[in-house]
């Protein structure tokens, strides 16, 4: 049994080092490393875990992988799996944030990133297009998407995200569920431990309260507020890393000015060039946010850890709590239809984020051309995002 767990963790590490792209690309590698090569779980179990992860808020690939670890070796193996998966990319992104600070003080870092920023927007456009092509398959979903774009661009407030997600789920569940099923009662939550649910909500309430009452001059104020920000957004992210971008940009750049839009876009581009979970981008945000308020390198490292743990914790808790009664959950049509509305709203967030992110770098012909070329390369060729980003960095450095 011990040998099997060691082999499993070895496969987790291999998966971590080779998993470029988003959740859709990761699914093929999960099938390779944990079903075909080693048969740790069946293909049916993998697909069901992936469906569960798509249904829950949080990082889909992380939740699927942790769920596999739970099935193979229980809670302890699941937690070890989580850290092997998130830490390598989180360390890289934290180091990148520290390096950016040093570059800004010692050299012209902006020249290196001037082409990376529009490339990153091309990646956002590609992700949004792929997501939209799978999600926007009814008039209701198109309407929800358009309404979300308009609401986000007009209001430009972080509170639009939870409100739109809630309304999108309610509207799609109400309008798309078959009439004969609307009066059926479900006992979905009969098996939920109320203490666990209390802990989940209690963490958010306590952190939000501490962030509000602690004096902003306290050295503990910013870390607590950052953790609350990431934890709260981890609850709201449906649709994976693409949706993470508009949420983080609105809160950290537009509302709280923790970092510059150019820094945000450059960090997102870098994250696309390395393997691992998209949600490790939050390590970059956390580290730069700590620097903004005068924290030293150790403080930035702590900020990177706060980011990656805070954003992943809600999804990690949810998948470990819900796996035991997933068989009941997946039967409920109303929940499935709620998810479709939430996904439509998420597409709207991505479209709005594209325009909000484009504005700071400028709508000139060069930037528009780079965005367009990046989108075409990703959509119609086999060229991967990391290659495009490396080329962009080299062009910026030499030209």
ABEGO torsion letter per residue (X at the ends): XAAAAAAAAAAAAAAAAABBEBAAAAAAAAAAAAAAAAGABBAAAAAAAAAAAAABBEBAAAAAAAAAAAAAAEAAAAAAAAAAAAAAAAAAAAAAAAAAAAAAAABBAAAAAAAAAAAAAAAAAAAAAAAAAAABABAAAAAAAAAAAAAAAAAGBAAAAAAAAAAAAAAAAAAABBAAAAABBBBAAAABBAAAAAAAAAAAAAAAAAAAABBAABAAAAAAAAAAAAAAAAAABBGEAAAAAAAAAAAAAAAAGABBAAAAAAAAAAAAABBEBAAAAAAAAAAAAAAAAGBBAAAAAAAAAAAAAAAAAAAAAAAAAAAAAAAAAAABAAAAAAAAAAAAAAAAAAAAAAAAAAAAAEBBAAAAAAAAAAAAAAAABABBAAAAAAAAAAAAAAX
